[in-house]
Protein backbone atom coordinates (compact mmCIF):
# COMPACT_ATOMS: atom_id res chain seq x y z
CA UNK A 1 0.00 0.00 0.00
CA UNK A 2 2.96 2.34 0.41
CA UNK A 3 3.16 2.48 -3.39
CA UNK A 4 -0.27 4.08 -3.78
CA UNK A 5 1.06 7.69 -3.70
CA UNK A 6 3.11 6.86 -6.79
CA UNK A 7 0.24 5.50 -8.90
CA UNK A 8 -0.43 7.70 -11.93
CA UNK A 9 -3.89 7.84 -13.50
CA UNK A 10 -5.51 9.82 -16.29
CA UNK A 11 -8.46 10.93 -14.16
CA UNK A 12 -8.54 14.57 -13.05
CA UNK A 13 -10.67 16.28 -10.39
CA UNK A 14 -12.93 19.13 -11.52
CA UNK A 15 -12.45 18.20 -15.19
CA UNK A 16 -14.82 19.88 -17.65
CA UNK A 17 -17.37 17.67 -19.34
CA UNK A 18 -17.07 17.41 -23.11
CA UNK A 19 -20.02 18.69 -25.11
CA UNK A 20 -19.43 17.11 -28.52
CA UNK A 21 -21.59 14.05 -29.14
CA UNK A 22 -23.63 14.71 -26.00
CA UNK A 23 -25.78 13.40 -24.44
CA UNK A 24 -23.62 10.50 -23.28
CA UNK A 25 -24.75 7.00 -22.27
CA UNK A 26 -24.41 6.19 -18.58
CA UNK A 27 -22.75 3.21 -16.90
CA UNK A 28 -23.74 2.54 -13.28
CA UNK A 29 -21.11 0.48 -11.45
CA UNK A 30 -21.80 -1.68 -8.39
CA UNK A 31 -18.66 -3.05 -6.62
CA UNK A 32 -18.20 -6.31 -4.74
CA UNK A 33 -19.29 -6.88 -1.15
CA UNK A 34 -17.65 -4.40 1.28
CA UNK A 35 -15.77 -2.83 -1.65
CA UNK A 36 -15.75 0.83 -2.65
CA UNK A 37 -16.72 2.86 -5.68
CA UNK A 38 -13.00 3.14 -6.43
CA UNK A 39 -13.22 -0.43 -7.67
CA UNK A 40 -14.08 1.23 -10.98
CA UNK A 41 -10.88 3.31 -10.91
CA UNK A 42 -9.52 1.63 -14.04
CA UNK A 43 -12.64 0.56 -15.90
CA UNK A 44 -14.33 3.93 -15.32
CA UNK A 45 -11.74 6.17 -16.99
CA UNK A 46 -11.34 3.65 -19.82
CA UNK A 47 -15.05 3.80 -20.64
CA UNK A 48 -15.19 7.55 -20.06
CA UNK A 49 -12.46 8.02 -22.65
CA UNK A 50 -14.84 6.45 -25.17
CA UNK A 51 -17.78 8.72 -24.40
CA UNK A 52 -19.54 7.15 -21.41
CA UNK A 53 -20.39 8.74 -18.08
CA UNK A 54 -19.45 6.17 -15.43
CA UNK A 55 -20.86 6.42 -11.91
CA UNK A 56 -19.47 4.23 -9.13
CA UNK A 57 -21.44 3.73 -5.92
CA UNK A 58 -20.54 3.12 -2.28
CA UNK A 59 -23.28 0.83 -0.96
CA UNK A 60 -24.33 0.29 2.66
CA UNK A 61 -21.68 -2.44 3.04
CA UNK A 62 -18.73 -0.32 1.86
CA UNK A 63 -15.81 -0.54 4.29
CA UNK A 64 -15.65 3.23 4.42
CA UNK A 65 -16.93 6.31 2.64
CA UNK A 66 -15.45 9.80 2.51
CA UNK A 67 -17.95 12.55 1.67
CA UNK A 68 -17.05 15.79 -0.13
CA UNK A 69 -16.91 17.71 3.17
CA UNK A 70 -14.32 15.26 4.50
CA UNK A 71 -16.71 13.33 6.73
CA UNK A 72 -15.67 9.69 6.99
CA UNK A 73 -18.20 6.96 7.64
CA UNK A 74 -16.91 3.54 8.65
CA UNK A 75 -19.16 0.54 8.18
CA UNK A 76 -19.90 -0.57 11.76
CA UNK A 77 -21.66 -3.82 10.92
CA UNK A 78 -20.85 -7.13 9.34
CA UNK A 79 -21.57 -7.18 5.63
CA UNK A 80 -23.38 -10.47 5.20
CA UNK A 81 -25.01 -10.90 1.81
CA UNK A 82 -28.73 -10.91 2.59
CA UNK A 83 -31.92 -10.28 0.63
CA UNK A 84 -32.56 -6.91 2.38
CA UNK A 85 -28.95 -5.90 1.72
CA UNK A 86 -29.28 -6.87 -1.93
CA UNK A 87 -32.50 -4.91 -2.31
CA UNK A 88 -30.86 -1.90 -0.66
CA UNK A 89 -28.07 -2.02 -3.24
CA UNK A 90 -30.62 -2.16 -6.06
CA UNK A 91 -32.37 0.89 -4.61
CA UNK A 92 -29.01 2.69 -4.51
CA UNK A 93 -28.53 2.42 -8.26
CA UNK A 94 -32.09 3.49 -9.00
CA UNK A 95 -31.70 6.47 -6.66
CA UNK A 96 -28.44 7.46 -8.34
CA UNK A 97 -30.08 7.25 -11.75
CA UNK A 98 -32.94 9.46 -10.52
CA UNK A 99 -30.37 11.99 -9.28
CA UNK A 100 -28.58 11.91 -12.62
CA UNK A 101 -31.87 12.76 -14.29
CA UNK A 102 -32.11 15.79 -12.01
CA UNK A 103 -28.50 16.72 -12.77
CA UNK A 104 -29.28 16.55 -16.46
CA UNK A 105 -31.64 19.47 -15.93
CA UNK A 106 -29.87 21.58 -13.32
CA UNK A 107 -26.23 20.64 -12.79
CA UNK A 108 -23.74 23.19 -14.17
CA UNK A 109 -21.36 20.47 -15.38
CA UNK A 110 -23.70 17.75 -16.64
CA UNK A 111 -26.90 19.54 -17.68
CA UNK A 112 -27.92 18.33 -21.13
CA UNK A 113 -25.04 15.87 -21.32
CA UNK A 114 -26.55 12.75 -19.73
CA UNK A 115 -28.61 10.22 -21.67
CA UNK A 116 -30.59 8.96 -18.70
CA UNK A 117 -32.68 6.58 -20.81
CA UNK A 118 -29.66 4.85 -22.34
CA UNK A 119 -28.00 3.18 -19.37
CA UNK A 120 -25.89 0.12 -18.59
CA UNK A 121 -25.66 -1.49 -15.17
CA UNK A 122 -22.27 -3.07 -14.54
CA UNK A 123 -21.09 -4.93 -11.47
CA UNK A 124 -18.41 -7.15 -10.01
CA UNK A 125 -19.10 -10.15 -7.74
CA UNK A 126 -22.17 -9.26 -5.63
CA UNK A 127 -22.44 -6.10 -7.71
CA UNK A 128 -22.66 -8.39 -10.73
CA UNK A 129 -25.93 -9.71 -9.28
CA UNK A 130 -27.23 -6.24 -8.50
CA UNK A 131 -26.55 -4.99 -12.04
CA UNK A 132 -28.81 -7.46 -13.93
CA UNK A 133 -31.58 -7.03 -11.35
CA UNK A 134 -31.55 -3.24 -11.85
CA UNK A 135 -31.54 -3.88 -15.59
CA UNK A 136 -34.54 -6.19 -15.22
CA UNK A 137 -36.75 -3.78 -13.27
CA UNK A 138 -35.80 -0.31 -14.59
CA UNK A 139 -36.78 0.57 -18.15
CA UNK A 140 -34.01 3.17 -18.39
CA UNK A 141 -31.36 0.48 -17.98
CA UNK A 142 -30.99 -1.30 -21.29
CA UNK A 143 -28.08 -3.71 -20.74
CA UNK A 144 -26.10 -5.43 -18.00
CA UNK A 145 -22.39 -6.29 -17.66
CA UNK A 146 -21.59 -9.00 -15.10
CA UNK A 147 -18.06 -9.59 -13.88
CA UNK A 148 -17.59 -12.95 -12.15
CA UNK A 149 -21.00 -12.93 -10.49
CA UNK A 150 -22.87 -15.92 -9.10
CA UNK A 151 -26.57 -15.06 -8.63
CA UNK A 152 -27.74 -18.65 -8.13
CA UNK A 153 -25.01 -19.64 -5.67
CA UNK A 154 -25.65 -19.38 -1.91
CA UNK A 155 -26.39 -16.99 -0.36
CA UNK A 156 -29.09 -16.51 -2.99
CA UNK A 157 -30.47 -12.96 -2.93
CA UNK A 158 -31.77 -12.35 -6.45
CA UNK A 159 -34.72 -14.73 -6.37
CA UNK A 160 -36.88 -12.97 -8.96
CA UNK A 161 -33.94 -12.51 -11.32
CA UNK A 162 -33.11 -16.21 -11.16
CA UNK A 163 -36.72 -17.26 -11.59
CA UNK A 164 -37.59 -14.88 -14.43
CA UNK A 165 -34.24 -14.43 -16.15
CA UNK A 166 -33.15 -11.28 -17.99
CA UNK A 167 -34.69 -10.51 -21.35
CA UNK A 168 -32.42 -7.53 -22.10
CA UNK A 169 -28.90 -7.81 -23.59
CA UNK A 170 -26.17 -8.85 -21.18
CA UNK A 171 -22.59 -10.07 -21.13
CA UNK A 172 -21.02 -12.20 -18.42
CA UNK A 173 -17.27 -12.67 -17.99
CA UNK A 174 -16.01 -15.21 -15.49
CA UNK A 175 -12.92 -16.51 -13.75
CA UNK A 176 -11.34 -19.86 -14.45
CA UNK A 177 -13.97 -21.64 -12.36
CA UNK A 178 -16.45 -21.21 -15.22
CA UNK A 179 -19.01 -18.88 -13.70
CA UNK A 180 -22.75 -19.06 -13.16
CA UNK A 181 -24.62 -19.75 -16.40
CA UNK A 182 -28.14 -19.53 -14.95
CA UNK A 183 -29.10 -16.30 -16.71
CA UNK A 184 -27.40 -17.30 -19.93
CA UNK A 185 -29.26 -20.60 -20.02
CA UNK A 186 -32.59 -18.80 -19.63
CA UNK A 187 -31.81 -16.17 -22.27
CA UNK A 188 -33.07 -16.58 -25.84
CA UNK A 189 -31.02 -13.82 -27.52
CA UNK A 190 -28.49 -11.01 -26.98
CA UNK A 191 -26.52 -12.91 -24.34
CA UNK A 192 -22.78 -13.62 -24.09
CA UNK A 193 -20.97 -15.82 -21.57
CA UNK A 194 -17.26 -16.70 -21.44
CA UNK A 195 -14.37 -17.58 -19.18
CA UNK A 196 -11.00 -15.84 -18.93
CA UNK A 197 -8.34 -18.48 -18.35
CA UNK A 198 -5.70 -17.92 -15.71
CA UNK A 199 -7.96 -15.55 -13.83
CA UNK A 200 -9.18 -15.57 -10.26
CA UNK A 201 -12.14 -13.80 -8.71
CA UNK A 202 -10.23 -10.69 -7.64
CA UNK A 203 -8.79 -10.22 -11.13
CA UNK A 204 -12.19 -8.81 -12.10
CA UNK A 205 -11.87 -5.91 -9.69
CA UNK A 206 -9.48 -3.02 -10.25
CA UNK A 207 -7.27 -4.01 -7.33
CA UNK A 208 -5.68 -6.96 -9.12
CA UNK A 209 -2.25 -5.32 -8.89
CA UNK A 210 -2.56 -5.43 -5.09
CA UNK A 211 -4.14 -8.90 -4.97
CA UNK A 212 -1.67 -10.48 -7.41
CA UNK A 213 1.56 -8.41 -7.24
CA UNK A 214 3.55 -11.36 -8.56
CA UNK A 215 1.58 -11.51 -11.82
CA UNK A 216 1.18 -7.94 -13.01
CA UNK A 217 1.58 -8.95 -16.66
CA UNK A 218 -1.23 -11.49 -16.35
CA UNK A 219 -3.40 -9.04 -14.45
CA UNK A 220 -2.99 -6.42 -17.16
CA UNK A 221 -3.89 -8.93 -19.87
CA UNK A 222 -7.04 -9.95 -18.01
CA UNK A 223 -7.99 -6.29 -17.53
CA UNK A 224 -7.32 -5.61 -21.22
CA UNK A 225 -9.66 -8.45 -22.16
CA UNK A 226 -12.43 -7.26 -19.85
CA UNK A 227 -12.17 -3.69 -21.11
CA UNK A 228 -12.19 -4.66 -24.79
CA UNK A 229 -15.29 -6.84 -24.60
CA UNK A 230 -17.12 -4.41 -22.30
CA UNK A 231 -16.50 -1.51 -24.67
CA UNK A 232 -17.56 -3.48 -27.74
CA UNK A 233 -20.75 -4.64 -25.98
CA UNK A 234 -21.70 -1.14 -24.81
CA UNK A 235 -20.92 0.39 -28.19
CA UNK A 236 -23.17 -2.16 -29.85
CA UNK A 237 -26.19 -1.88 -27.57
CA UNK A 238 -26.02 1.68 -26.23
CA UNK A 239 -24.49 3.51 -29.19
CA UNK A 240 -25.74 1.27 -31.98
CA UNK A 241 -22.28 0.93 -33.51
CA UNK A 242 -21.77 -1.88 -36.00
CA UNK A 243 -18.26 -2.86 -34.92
CA UNK A 244 -16.75 -6.33 -35.10
CA UNK A 245 -16.47 -8.22 -31.86
CA UNK A 246 -12.90 -8.28 -30.50
CA UNK A 247 -10.94 -10.94 -32.35
CA UNK A 248 -10.40 -13.85 -30.01
CA UNK A 249 -7.00 -14.41 -31.58
CA UNK A 250 -6.00 -11.09 -29.98
CA UNK A 251 -7.45 -12.15 -26.62
CA UNK A 252 -6.24 -15.73 -26.16
CA UNK A 253 -7.46 -16.00 -22.57
CA UNK A 254 -11.10 -16.03 -23.73
CA UNK A 255 -12.40 -19.61 -23.56
CA UNK A 256 -15.73 -21.44 -23.34
CA UNK A 257 -17.27 -18.64 -25.38
CA UNK A 258 -21.04 -18.86 -25.87
CA UNK A 259 -23.38 -16.42 -27.55
CA UNK A 260 -27.11 -16.26 -28.28
N, C-alpha and C positions, 0 to 999 in steps of 0.2 A: 504493500500500500504506500510505501514511502516514495514510489515512483510516480504516483498520481500527479504531483505538481508539474511533472515534466511531459505529461501527455498533451499533444497538440491536436486540436480539432479544427474543423472549418465552420463551426457554429459561432455566431457572434451575438452578444446581448444587444438589445435595442436596434436590431437590424431593420431597415425599411422593407416593407413588403412590395414585391414587384407588382406592376399593374398590367403588363402585357400578358395576354392570354387569360386574364381573369374572367370569371371567377374560377377558383381552383378546387379540384376535388379534395375531400377530407379523408384522412386516415386516423381513426381512433385506435389507440394502442393500450392494451391491458396487459400488465406484466404478470409474472408468476407469483405464487403465494409468498407473502411477506416482502416481495421485491418492490422497487421504486420505479417511478416514471422514467428515471435515467436509464432504465433497461432498454430504452429506445435511442440511446445516445449515438449509436452508429447507424442503425436502420433509419432513424428519423431524418437526419441530415441527408442521407443518400436519397431518400424518396423526395425530400424537399427540393433537392437540386434538380429534380425532374418535374417540378411543377405540382407538388402535392403539399397540402398543409397537414402536418402530422401533430397530433395532440396526445401526449402521454399522460396517464392518470396515476395518482397515488390513491389506492383504495384504502378501505378501513384497516386492512391487515398490513399495510406498509410499515416497515420497521421504524421509519421516522420520516417526518415531513417538515420542511422548512418553508414558511410562508414569506411573501414578499417583504413584510415588515420585520423579518428576522425571527419571528416566533417559531420555536421548534416544538413539535408534538411527537412524543415517543409512544409507540404502540404499547399499552400497558397490559394487554391480554395475550393469551395464546392465540395463534392464528389457525385453528383447525378449519379444515374445509368442510363447511356445512351448507345445507340448503339456504338458510337465511343469509349466510355470508355470501353465497353465490348470487342470490337475488339482489343483495345490496350492491354488489359489483355491477350487475346489469343496470341497475338504476343509476349508478354513477355515470356510465357512458351515455345513457339517455339524457341525463341532466346536463352533461357537458355539451352534447349536441344541441340541446335547447338553448344553452348559453351562447353557443357559436352562432345560432340563428339570430340572437339578439345583437351580438357583436357585428353581424353582417349589416345591421341597420345603423348602429350607433358608434361603434368603436373607431377611433381615429386612424388606426393602423389597418384594420381588416374590413372596414365597411365596404360592401360591394365586391369583395374579393373572395368570398367563401361560397362554394356551391354546396349548400347544406342539404340538398336532395340527391347528392351524388357522393355517397359515403362508403368507405370500407371499414370494417371492424377487423382488427388484427390483434392476435394475442399469443403469448407464449405460456406453455404449461397450463396452469389453471386459467390464465387469461385466454388461452386458446380454446377453452370451453365457453367462457363468457362471450367471446367475439361472435361465434355462430349463433348463440342464443339471441344476442342483440340484433343480429342480422335477420333472424327469423321473425322477430316481433315488431321491428321498427321499419316502416316502409321507406324511410329515408336512406337506410343502410342497404346497399345493393349487393355487396359481396363480402365474403369472409376469408381471412388468411389465418390458418392454424399452424402454429409452430410447436411440434412435439406435444400435442394435447391428447388427453385420454378420457373423453367424456363418459364412457361406459365402464370405466374401471373404478373400483371403490377408492374413496368415498364418492358415490354417485350423487351429483347435485343437479344435473341438467336433465331431469326426468322427461319433461315435455319434448325437449330437443331430441332425445334418444328415441322416444316413442314416435314422433312425427317426422323426424328427419329435417333436412334443410333443402328447400326447393330452389334457392337462389344459388348463383355460382360460388364455388369455394375451391380453395387449394389447401391441401394438407401436406406438410413436410415433416419427416419423422427421423428419429435417431435410429441407430443400427438395430434396435430391438424390433422395428417393423411398424410400430404405431398402432393406433386404434382405427380400424376401418369401418366402424359402425355407420357413420354418416355417409361415407362413400358407397357402401353396399346398398343403402337406401336410395341414393340419388339415381336419377334417370338420365341426367344430362348436366353439362357444365360443371363437372367435378374432376379434380386431379388429386392423386395420392401417390407419393413416392418416398423412398428412404434415401438418406444420405449416408453412405458407408463411412466407417471410421469415426462416426460422430457419437457423442454422448448427450444426455439431456441438456446439460448446461452449455453445450456448444450453441444452442439455439437462442440463448440470451446474449446480450452484448458484453458480458463479463468473461467471455471465454479466455481472454488473455490473462485473467487472474486465476480462473479455475484450472487452466491447462497451460501453465507457463513453460512447460517443457515441450510443447507442440504448437508454437505460434504459427508456423507455416501451415500446419493442418487446420488450425483454427481460422486462419485467414481464408483458406480455400473453402471451408464450409460456409463462412460468412458470405463469400463471393457468390457461392451457389444460391444461397437463400435470397440474397439481394437481387440477383439476376432474374430468378423465376417470379419473385414477388413483383418486381417492376413490370415484367412482361404481362403478368396476370392483371395488374391494375390498369395498365395501359389499354389492354384489350377490353375490359369490362367497364371501366369508368371513363376512359377517354375515347373508346371506340376505334383505337388504332389497329390497323391490320398488319401487325408485325409478326415475323416468324417466331415461334417458340425458341428459346435458347437451345442451341445445338448441343445435344447430349455428349457429343465427342469433345466439346469444350468444357464440359462439366462431368468428368468421369466418375465422380462419387455418387451420381444419381443412379439409383438401382430400383428394381421392383416398381417401375413406373406404370401407372394405370390412369386411364383417362376415359371419361364418358362425355 
